[in-house]
C-alpha cells in the first residue's frame, strides 16, 4: 500500500461536475486549557463514484487536478438515504370544510 494520506469526511455539496466538497471534522483536547475543540475543513475532491450529499467518504491525496482539487474520492464508507423533502413526511393538506350558508328569513 502507498503512503498517501487518507481522510474520512462527509459530502456537503455535489453541484459541480465530477467534483464534491467534503467536510473533514477533527476533534481534539486543547493541550493547555483541556477544552474539547471541534475543527472542520472543507476540501474539493474528484468524484468518479457519484457521491450524494450526506455520504461519508474516504478521500486520498493526489497530484493537483485543478486549482483547488488535490483529493480523490476513494470509497463511499456509508450512503446517506435522503428523501425529496429532507426527511419530512409528506401529507395531503386537509381542505377546509365548507358549511352551508344559513338562509336569512
Secondary structure by P-SEA (a helix, b strand, c coil): ccccbbbbbbbcccccccbbbbbbbbbbcccccccbbbbbbbbbbbbcccccccccbbbbbccccccccccccccccbbbbbccccccccccccccccccccccc
